[in-house]
């Protein structure tokens, strides 16, 4: 028999870790090659980890809800891979094996127990924990460090600066019980208790809903949200789509929705106003080279997710339609990969799908803007002509632009959404597809 190490596979360039949500196989279970062994979750996508070999699961190295780094061994599978064990038994005498075991046990006893950072009252990232272990920083010392991260969290720079100062001038750590929380950290107020009657049903949030809840609250606390609204006449777009949608589907095998047309206009506007295609990191503004558009899509359980169209400004309308349909279809089927949701620089959400005229969407951190597309409705409108003004029926919609007032002023935020509207209203009704 041979032992195979099942490792957490690479799930995309920007994905470094995942959480184990469920073990599909238990110790002693037989596993076939390519059969799923466990379920994992990144911050956006759930997926399964299959086995590369057939065999018996003999060890689970992590439990449910444990955080695992990409490349770490998560399980041991025993396979029928040769006669290695029997050969060792024949060559190595029993008394030699016993002596080796005795030596190893003695070595284990002589090694000091590793520091258990789970006792810390602070949230510590895996990187901070690793630096603390390598530099011999205790839990008490970590508690004494005033973190500059969100809610007083200790960042990489915080602990490196502490280690540097401690090397040149030793610092006496205060007792854990005496440590005060950073003054700058906001004090969370306890929610008012909810009254529950006998007929009420209590349902625990699923993992995805808990994550979404955390993201939304964190975004509102991080960004100064401001909204700009503009009404758009999309009559030409509606006429053009009605004229071309059947031929497009017959030729391309794809449905032609309004979404790729709107995405195309947003990508053009981002090229005109690169100040909207940025992110914020502390006191620094990062101008993004690529225009990667996030699009809110529905998951099978009803939650929302934001897959990303990479380099959206380089796609023609056909390419944009295929990208939108592919990501939307895989989102509904629950088949998105972790990398499909990474790297977004600006987000678009279609609230009109649910009949909303407009909305005030929450920014997808660390981006600085998000555009909500309202429902298209027939509206009476004033039409200007050389012969005078008259009332006509037009197809109209609202664009709702939420942006981060920390770095985006009203002039930029309003000009951007106005440019999107201009591109939509100038849509060529005779355009080839």
Backbone torsions as a table, in degrees:
resi	resn	phi	psi	omega
1	UNK	NA	148.9	177.1
2	UNK	-126.3	158.3	-178.0
3	UNK	-111.1	128.2	-178.8
4	UNK	-110.3	131.0	178.9
5	UNK	-91.7	117.3	176.0
6	UNK	-88.0	117.0	-176.0
7	UNK	-106.2	155.8	174.9
8	UNK	-69.7	117.9	-174.6
9	UNK	-73.0	159.7	175.1
10	UNK	-70.3	131.8	-174.6
11	UNK	-118.3	17.8	-178.5
12	UNK	135.8	155.5	-175.1
13	UNK	-60.9	-32.8	-174.3
14	UNK	-97.8	3.2	-178.2
15	UNK	-105.0	117.3	-175.6
16	UNK	-110.6	-14.9	-175.7
17	UNK	-154.3	164.1	178.3
18	UNK	-150.9	159.5	178.8
19	UNK	-106.7	133.8	176.5
20	UNK	-76.0	121.0	-178.6
21	UNK	-102.6	-23.9	-178.3
22	UNK	-168.1	135.4	172.7
23	UNK	-91.8	117.0	179.2
24	UNK	-81.4	-22.7	177.8
25	UNK	-123.4	141.9	179.5
26	UNK	-109.2	164.7	179.9
27	UNK	-57.2	129.3	-178.0
28	UNK	99.8	-14.8	179.9
29	UNK	-75.0	145.8	175.0
30	UNK	-83.4	139.2	-177.3
31	UNK	-126.3	134.6	174.6
32	UNK	-94.8	155.8	177.2
33	UNK	-59.1	137.3	-179.4
34	UNK	72.5	6.4	177.1
35	UNK	-85.1	138.9	-178.0
36	UNK	-67.5	133.2	-178.9
37	UNK	-102.7	-37.1	-178.1
38	UNK	-154.2	163.9	176.4
39	UNK	-109.2	139.7	-180.0
40	UNK	-128.7	165.6	179.1
41	UNK	-143.0	133.1	168.0
42	UNK	-92.1	-168.2	-179.2
43	UNK	-72.0	-8.0	-178.7
44	UNK	-130.2	-37.1	-168.8
45	UNK	-124.8	139.0	172.4
46	UNK	-96.2	144.4	178.3
47	UNK	-156.4	173.9	-179.3
48	UNK	-110.6	153.4	175.6
49	UNK	-112.1	112.7	180.0
50	UNK	-87.6	161.1	176.3
51	UNK	-87.3	142.7	178.2
52	UNK	-86.2	-12.4	-175.8
53	UNK	-135.2	166.9	172.6
54	UNK	-96.8	145.1	179.4
55	UNK	167.0	-157.5	-179.2
56	UNK	-116.9	131.6	176.4
57	UNK	-73.9	116.9	-176.2
58	UNK	-109.4	-15.5	-178.6
59	UNK	-157.9	135.2	171.2
60	UNK	-107.9	117.1	-174.8
61	UNK	-86.5	-12.8	177.8
62	UNK	-135.5	155.1	178.9
63	UNK	-104.6	178.1	177.7
64	UNK	-61.2	139.0	179.7
65	UNK	75.9	3.5	175.8
66	UNK	-76.1	145.7	177.4
67	UNK	-93.4	127.0	-175.2
68	UNK	-123.0	138.1	178.0
69	UNK	-85.8	149.1	177.1
70	UNK	-58.4	131.7	-179.6
71	UNK	95.5	-13.1	178.4
72	UNK	-74.5	145.7	176.3
73	UNK	-75.7	126.5	-176.5
74	UNK	-110.9	-16.3	179.9
75	UNK	-159.8	158.7	176.7
76	UNK	-116.5	126.9	178.8
77	UNK	-116.5	127.0	179.6
78	UNK	-90.3	123.8	-177.3
79	UNK	-117.8	163.2	175.6
80	UNK	-87.2	80.0	-172.7
81	UNK	-113.0	23.0	177.3
82	UNK	132.7	-166.4	-175.1
83	UNK	-117.6	35.5	-176.5
84	UNK	-60.7	-44.5	-176.5
85	UNK	-63.7	-45.0	-178.1
86	UNK	-66.4	-35.4	178.7
87	UNK	-64.8	-43.0	179.2
88	UNK	-61.4	-40.8	-179.6
89	UNK	-62.1	-35.2	-178.1
90	UNK	-74.8	-35.9	-173.2
91	UNK	-82.8	-40.3	-175.0
92	UNK	-94.4	125.7	-179.6
93	UNK	-70.5	148.5	-179.8
94	UNK	-56.7	-39.4	-178.3
95	UNK	-66.9	-30.2	178.0
96	UNK	-68.8	-42.7	179.1
97	UNK	-61.3	-42.2	-179.8
98	UNK	-62.6	-39.7	-180.0
99	UNK	-65.8	-40.1	178.9
100	UNK	-63.8	-44.1	179.4
101	UNK	-61.2	-41.4	-180.0
102	UNK	-62.6	-41.2	179.6
103	UNK	-64.7	-43.8	180.0
104	UNK	-62.7	-43.4	179.8
105	UNK	-61.8	-39.7	179.4
106	UNK	-65.8	-38.5	179.3
107	UNK	-65.1	-39.7	179.7
108	UNK	-61.3	-40.2	-177.9
109	UNK	-68.4	-29.4	-176.8
110	UNK	-80.6	-14.8	-178.9
111	UNK	-87.9	131.4	179.9
112	UNK	-66.6	147.2	179.9
113	UNK	-66.1	138.4	-180.0
114	UNK	-66.0	153.9	179.1
115	UNK	-68.0	131.1	179.0
116	UNK	-95.5	102.3	-177.1
117	UNK	-78.1	-2.9	177.3
118	UNK	-69.0	-16.0	178.1
119	UNK	-77.0	-13.9	-178.3
120	UNK	-70.6	139.3	178.0
121	UNK	-80.0	-12.9	179.9
122	UNK	-90.9	153.6	170.8
123	UNK	-76.7	127.4	-179.3
124	UNK	-123.1	125.7	178.6
125	UNK	-73.3	157.9	178.1
126	UNK	-56.0	-36.2	180.0
127	UNK	-65.3	-44.6	179.3
128	UNK	-63.5	-41.1	178.6
129	UNK	-61.3	-42.7	-179.4
130	UNK	-64.0	-42.7	178.4
131	UNK	-63.5	-41.3	179.8
132	UNK	-62.1	-42.6	179.4
133	UNK	-63.6	-45.8	-178.0
134	UNK	-65.2	-34.2	-176.6
135	UNK	-95.7	-0.9	178.3
136	UNK	71.2	32.4	178.9
137	UNK	-85.0	127.4	-176.2
138	UNK	-82.3	169.6	177.3
139	UNK	-62.1	-40.8	-179.7
140	UNK	-63.6	-39.6	178.9
141	UNK	-66.3	-40.5	178.3
142	UNK	-61.8	-39.1	-179.7
143	UNK	-64.5	-26.9	-177.4
144	UNK	-83.8	-12.6	-178.9
145	UNK	-78.3	128.1	176.5
146	UNK	-84.0	105.5	-177.7
147	UNK	-72.1	146.1	177.9
148	UNK	-101.1	0.1	179.9
149	UNK	-80.7	-174.7	-178.8
150	UNK	-61.1	133.7	-179.8
151	UNK	56.5	32.0	175.9
152	UNK	77.7	16.7	-179.0
153	UNK	-68.7	145.6	179.1
154	UNK	-80.2	122.4	-179.9
155	UNK	-96.5	174.1	177.7
156	UNK	-58.7	-45.4	-179.5
157	UNK	-64.0	-36.1	179.7
158	UNK	-60.5	-48.5	-175.8
159	UNK	-73.3	-34.5	177.1
160	UNK	-65.6	-39.2	177.8
161	UNK	-66.2	-38.9	178.1
162	UNK	-63.4	-45.6	179.9
163	UNK	-61.9	-39.5	179.8
164	UNK	-63.1	-46.5	-180.0
165	UNK	-69.2	-35.5	-179.5
166	UNK	-66.5	-33.8	179.9
167	UNK	-67.0	-40.2	-179.1
168	UNK	-83.4	-31.5	-179.3
169	UNK	-147.1	104.5	-175.9
170	UNK	-53.8	140.2	180.0
171	UNK	-114.4	131.2	178.3
172	UNK	-87.1	120.4	-177.8
173	UNK	-76.2	138.3	176.6
174	UNK	-76.4	152.9	176.2
175	UNK	-58.5	145.4	-177.3
176	UNK	-56.7	-40.8	-175.5
177	UNK	-67.1	-23.2	-176.1
178	UNK	-93.0	-5.2	-175.9
179	UNK	-72.5	130.9	177.7
180	UNK	-93.1	148.2	174.4
181	UNK	-70.2	149.1	179.2
182	UNK	-57.3	139.2	-177.2
183	UNK	-62.3	-34.6	-175.3
184	UNK	-71.2	-18.8	-177.1
185	UNK	-71.7	128.6	179.9
186	UNK	-67.4	142.3	179.1
187	UNK	-87.0	118.9	-178.4
188	UNK	-73.7	127.6	178.3
189	UNK	-87.3	138.5	179.1
190	UNK	-71.2	136.0	179.1
191	UNK	-68.9	147.7	178.5
192	UNK	-64.3	140.0	-179.8
193	UNK	-61.7	142.0	-178.9
194	UNK	-96.0	130.7	178.7
195	UNK	-79.9	128.4	-179.1
196	UNK	-118.8	126.9	177.9
197	UNK	-99.6	174.0	-176.1
198	UNK	-63.1	-26.9	-177.9
199	UNK	-90.1	-2.6	-178.2
200	UNK	-79.4	148.8	177.3
201	UNK	-108.0	129.5	-179.5
202	UNK	-103.9	120.6	-177.8
203	UNK	-123.3	124.9	177.6
204	UNK	-75.3	138.7	175.8
205	UNK	-60.9	142.0	172.9
206	UNK	-77.2	171.4	-175.1
207	UNK	-57.8	-43.2	-177.6
208	UNK	-64.8	-41.5	180.0
209	UNK	-65.9	-36.3	176.4
210	UNK	-63.6	-41.4	178.7
211	UNK	-64.2	-46.5	179.8
212	UNK	-60.1	-42.7	179.1
213	UNK	-58.6	-45.3	179.1
214	UNK	-63.8	-42.1	-179.5
215	UNK	-63.3	-42.9	-176.7
216	UNK	-65.5	-46.0	179.7
217	UNK	-63.4	-42.9	-179.8
218	UNK	-63.9	-38.4	-179.6
219	UNK	-65.8	-43.9	179.2
220	UNK	-64.1	-36.8	179.7
221	UNK	-74.0	-23.6	-176.2
222	UNK	-89.5	-50.1	-173.3
223	UNK	-99.9	145.4	173.5
224	UNK	-87.4	95.2	-174.0
225	UNK	-73.4	129.4	173.2
226	UNK	-132.3	146.3	-178.1
227	UNK	-121.2	144.4	170.1
228	UNK	-126.7	140.7	-178.1
229	UNK	-124.2	144.9	176.7
230	UNK	-147.5	140.4	178.3
231	UNK	-93.5	137.9	-174.5
232	UNK	-126.1	136.9	173.9
233	UNK	-91.3	110.3	-177.1
234	UNK	-112.4	29.3	-178.2
235	UNK	-59.2	-43.7	-179.5
236	UNK	-62.6	-37.5	179.5
237	UNK	-66.7	-42.6	179.5
238	UNK	-62.3	-44.6	179.2
239	UNK	-63.3	-43.9	-178.1
240	UNK	-64.5	-43.5	180.0
241	UNK	-64.0	-43.4	178.9
242	UNK	-60.1	-34.9	-178.1
243	UNK	-74.2	-31.8	-169.9
244	UNK	-113.0	-9.2	-170.7
245	UNK	-65.4	-38.3	-178.9
246	UNK	-68.6	-44.2	179.0
247	UNK	-65.2	-37.4	179.3
248	UNK	-63.6	-46.5	-179.2
249	UNK	-64.9	-37.9	179.9
250	UNK	-67.2	-38.8	-177.1
251	UNK	-80.0	-43.6	-172.8
252	UNK	-98.7	-15.9	-175.6
253	UNK	71.3	20.6	-178.5
254	UNK	-129.7	145.0	174.2
255	UNK	-76.9	143.3	178.2
256	UNK	-102.7	103.6	178.9
257	UNK	-100.5	178.7	177.4
258	UNK	-76.1	-24.6	-173.0
259	UNK	-54.8	-49.1	179.9
260	UNK	-62.1	-31.0	177.9
261	UNK	-66.1	-43.6	178.0
262	UNK	-66.7	-40.5	179.4
263	UNK	-61.9	-39.1	178.8
264	UNK	-61.5	-44.1	179.5
265	UNK	-64.7	-40.0	179.1
266	UNK	-64.8	-43.0	179.5
267	UNK	-61.8	-40.4	177.3
268	UNK	-63.8	-43.5	-179.5
269	UNK	-64.9	-34.8	178.0
270	UNK	-67.0	-32.4	175.4
271	UNK	-68.3	-35.4	178.9
272	UNK	-73.6	-32.7	-177.8
273	UNK	-126.2	75.8	-178.6
274	UNK	-62.9	-14.5	177.2
275	UNK	-66.6	-14.0	175.0
276	UNK	-90.8	-13.9	-177.7
277	UNK	-99.9	58.9	-175.7
278	UNK	-133.6	173.4	170.6
279	UNK	-139.4	164.2	-177.5
280	UNK	-116.0	132.2	176.5
281	UNK	-130.3	93.9	-177.1
282	UNK	66.2	-119.5	179.1
283	UNK	-96.5	13.4	-176.7
284	UNK	-116.1	144.4	175.0
285	UNK	-107.6	127.7	-178.6
286	UNK	-107.7	113.6	177.2
287	UNK	-82.7	121.2	-175.2
288	UNK	-81.8	134.4	179.6
289	UNK	-74.7	-41.4	-177.1
290	UNK	-97.4	151.3	174.4
291	UNK	-103.3	103.0	-178.3
292	UNK	-114.2	109.5	-173.8
293	UNK	-91.6	122.6	172.2
294	UNK	-84.3	143.6	178.2
295	UNK	-131.6	120.4	-179.3
296	UNK	-64.7	131.2	-178.5
297	UNK	-137.7	158.0	-177.5
298	UNK	-89.6	141.9	173.5
299	UNK	-96.1	164.3	179.8
300	UNK	-57.3	-30.2	-178.2
301	UNK	-86.8	4.6	178.2
302	UNK	94.8	-14.3	176.8
303	UNK	-73.0	167.6	179.8
304	UNK	-107.1	151.3	176.3
305	UNK	-141.0	160.2	-175.8
306	UNK	-123.5	84.6	171.9
307	UNK	-69.3	159.7	-170.3
308	UNK	-120.8	131.6	173.3
309	UNK	-90.5	107.9	-176.4
310	UNK	-76.1	139.7	178.6
311	UNK	50.0	51.5	-175.0
312	UNK	-62.3	-29.4	-178.2
313	UNK	-70.7	-13.0	-179.3
314	UNK	-95.4	-0.4	-178.0
315	UNK	-96.6	140.6	169.9
316	UNK	-81.7	-178.7	-174.0
317	UNK	-64.6	-36.2	178.3
318	UNK	-65.3	-45.9	178.6
319	UNK	-63.0	-38.1	179.2
320	UNK	-66.1	-41.6	179.5
321	UNK	-62.6	-41.6	180.0
322	UNK	-66.5	-39.5	179.4
323	UNK	-66.1	-43.7	179.1
324	UNK	-62.1	-46.7	-178.4
325	UNK	-67.2	-37.7	-179.6
326	UNK	-65.3	-50.6	-178.1
327	UNK	-67.7	-41.0	178.6
328	UNK	-64.4	-40.2	179.3
329	UNK	-66.8	-42.8	179.8
330	UNK	-71.0	-29.2	175.5
331	UNK	-65.6	-45.7	-180.0
332	UNK	-64.5	-31.6	-179.7
333	UNK	-86.6	-3.8	-178.9
334	UNK	69.9	31.8	-175.5
335	UNK	-116.4	19.2	175.9
336	UNK	-69.6	145.8	175.6
337	UNK	-95.8	155.4	-178.4
338	UNK	-53.6	-37.8	-177.4
339	UNK	-69.8	-18.4	-179.9
340	UNK	-67.7	-19.3	-176.3
341	UNK	-108.7	8.5	-175.8
342	UNK	-103.8	153.4	169.5
343	UNK	85.6	9.3	-179.8
344	UNK	-65.0	143.2	178.9
345	UNK	-114.4	-16.6	177.5
346	UNK	-159.8	148.6	-173.2
347	UNK	-124.9	145.1	175.8
348	UNK	-124.4	133.8	177.2
349	UNK	-128.5	137.1	-176.2
350	UNK	-101.1	88.1	178.6
351	UNK	-74.9	-16.4	178.7
352	UNK	-66.6	-20.7	177.4
353	UNK	-57.2	-32.2	-177.6
354	UNK	-99.8	12.4	176.4
355	UNK	88.8	1.5	-179.5
356	UNK	-73.5	137.9	179.2
357	UNK	-74.9	-42.6	171.7
358	UNK	-158.0	170.7	-178.9
359	UNK	-149.4	175.5	177.5
360	UNK	-122.7	79.3	-174.0
361	UNK	-68.0	155.3	178.8
362	UNK	-93.0	136.3	-174.9
363	UNK	-63.8	139.4	177.9
364	UNK	-87.4	99.8	-175.6
365	UNK	-62.4	145.9	2.6
366	UNK	-93.6	26.0	176.9
367	UNK	-69.3	173.2	-177.1
368	UNK	-122.0	5.2	-179.9
369	UNK	-157.8	152.4	176.1
370	UNK	-149.7	137.2	-176.9
371	UNK	-112.1	128.0	177.0
372	UNK	-102.9	130.4	178.8
373	UNK	-98.0	120.4	-179.8
374	UNK	-83.6	173.4	180.0
375	UNK	-68.5	142.7	175.3
376	UNK	-84.3	126.6	-177.0
377	UNK	-133.7	149.8	172.7
378	UNK	-77.5	126.9	-174.8
379	UNK	-135.4	144.6	171.2
380	UNK	-72.0	135.5	-175.8
381	UNK	-144.2	153.0	175.6
382	UNK	-82.2	124.5	-179.7
383	UNK	-110.9	123.3	-178.9
384	UNK	-91.2	130.5	178.3
385	UNK	-135.8	163.6	176.6
386	UNK	-58.7	-26.9	-179.5
387	UNK	-85.3	-5.1	-179.4
388	UNK	128.0	180.0	-178.6
389	UNK	-93.6	146.0	173.6
390	UNK	-148.8	165.9	-178.9
391	UNK	-93.4	131.8	178.3
392	UNK	-138.8	167.1	177.8
393	UNK	-90.4	121.8	-179.6
394	UNK	-127.7	155.4	175.4
395	UNK	-91.2	117.2	-175.8
396	UNK	-129.6	160.1	178.4
397	UNK	-153.0	163.5	175.2
398	UNK	-107.1	141.0	169.2
399	UNK	-106.8	128.4	179.3
400	UNK	-114.5	117.6	-175.6
401	UNK	-111.1	114.2	172.9
402	UNK	-97.8	132.2	-179.8
403	UNK	-142.6	161.0	-173.7
404	UNK	-87.0	107.6	-175.1
405	UNK	-70.7	-7.8	174.4
406	UNK	-63.8	-37.1	-173.9
407	UNK	-127.0	-10.7	179.9
408	UNK	-120.3	115.7	178.8
409	UNK	-84.3	169.6	-177.3
410	UNK	-60.2	-33.5	-179.7
411	UNK	-62.5	-46.5	180.0
412	UNK	-70.3	-47.2	-178.5
413	UNK	-61.1	-41.9	178.9
414	UNK	-72.1	-39.0	-179.9
415	UNK	-65.4	-36.9	-179.5
416	UNK	-63.7	-51.3	-177.0
417	UNK	-67.5	-29.9	175.7
418	UNK	-66.1	-38.5	178.9
419	UNK	-66.7	-38.6	175.3
420	UNK	-59.4	-44.7	179.4
421	UNK	-62.1	-39.9	-179.9
422	UNK	-64.4	-40.9	177.7
423	UNK	-64.0	-39.5	-179.0
424	UNK	-69.3	-41.6	-178.2
425	UNK	-72.5	-23.6	179.2
426	UNK	-91.3	10.6	-177.9
427	UNK	-58.2	132.4	-177.5
428	UNK	-80.3	114.3	-177.6
429	UNK	-68.6	-17.2	178.7
430	UNK	-99.9	12.9	-177.0
431	UNK	-66.2	139.9	174.7
432	UNK	-81.1	152.2	178.9
433	UNK	-119.9	NA	NA
